[in-house]
Every structure is written in structure tokens, then in C-alpha cells.
Amino acid sequence: MNQIPPELKRLLHWARQAPAPPADQAPFGFSRRVVNIWLTERPVDPLWIWQRAIWNSGCAAALVILLGLAVLTIQRFGHKSPYDVSPAYELVSTELVP
């Protein structure tokens, strides 16, 4: 069996003799303040919850639409590649091919 080194034995002995830490206590009057806050809160209106959810959803949808329009605008007016043949393809497909 392994033997415990004497330094460790000494530390364990000191740890056993250490006083217990003081118990954590709430500050004076904390429970009274919590009860007062709980009693003075107004109840939540279910209609308000629905209005808030619909408003947030509408704002999110508008943001997605605006971002999509911005991306489309950037793609449309952005720098064209010299290898882009889509205008020529449209001309051939509409005018030359029956």
C-alpha cells in the first residue's frame, strides 16, 4: 500500500482543525422586500402578451424583407462579370429560336 507523505498528513490534520465557515444569511429586511415586490406586481394581461408577440413577429418579418431587398438590389446593380452571357442568351432565346 502507498503511504501518505508526512507533509500531506500535517495538512489534513490542520484542515480538520479549521473552524467551519459562517452560514450565509440574507441581508436584514430582504424577505420583506421580496414579499412587497411580489404583492405589488400587477398581473400580466394575456392580450398584452399576444400584442407583444405579434408586434415582434411583424418587426422581424419586415427586417427579413428589407434585408432581402437590399441583397437583391446589390446583386442587380453590382459589378457585372465580363463573362456574364445572360443578356446574349436572352436575345438568342427570344429572337432567334422559334
N, C-alpha and C positions, 0 to 999 in steps of 0.2 A: 504494500500500500504506500501511496505517496504521503509524505509527511508535510504538514503545514509549516512554512518558514516562521521563525520566531517574530519577525517584523510584522507579518500578517496577523499572527496571534495577538500581538500587542494592539494592533489597530482594531481588531474585532473586539477586544476587551474594552477599549476606550469607547467604541460605538455602543456597546451595551450599557455603559455608564452615562451616556449623554442624556440630558433631560429631554422630555417629549416636547415637540413644538406646540405652541399655543393653538387652541382651536380657532378657526376662522369664524368671525361673527360679523353680522351685518351692522352697518352704522346705526346709531341711535335714531329712531324715527323712520327707518327705511320701510318697515312693513306698513306703517300708517300712510306714508306717501304712496305706496303701491296700491293700497286699497282705495285711497282717494282718487287716484288716476283711473282705476278700474270702474269706480262708481260714477265718475263724471263723464266718461266717454259716451258719446251718443251712438245709438245702434246704427249699423250700416244699412243703407237703403238698397234693396236689390235692384231697383230701377237705376240707381246711380252706377252700380257695378256694370250693368248692361250698357249704359250710355258710355261709360269709360272704355269698355272693351270694343264697342263699335267705332268710337272715335279713333282709338289707337289702330284698329284694323284699317280704317279708311286712310289714316295718315301713312301707314306702311304701304298700302296699295298705291297711293299717289306717289310715294317716293320710288317705288319699283317702276312705275310707268315713266316718271321723269328720267330716271337713270337709263331705262331702255331707249327713250327718245334721244337722250344725249349720245348714247353709243351708236344708234343708227345715224344720227347727224354727223358724228365724227367719221364714221365709215363712208358716208356718202360724199362728204366734202373733203375727205382726207387725201393724202398724196396717192396718186394712182401709180401703179406699177407699169413700167414700159412694156411689160409682157402681157398686159391685160388685153384680151381679144374679145371681150363680151360685146362691145359696140359692133364690131365687124361680124360677129356671129349673129347678132340680132338682125343686121342688114341682110345677110345671106339667108337666114331662115325665114324672113318675112317677104323679101323681094324676089329672090332668085329661085327658091324652092317652092313649087306649087303645093 
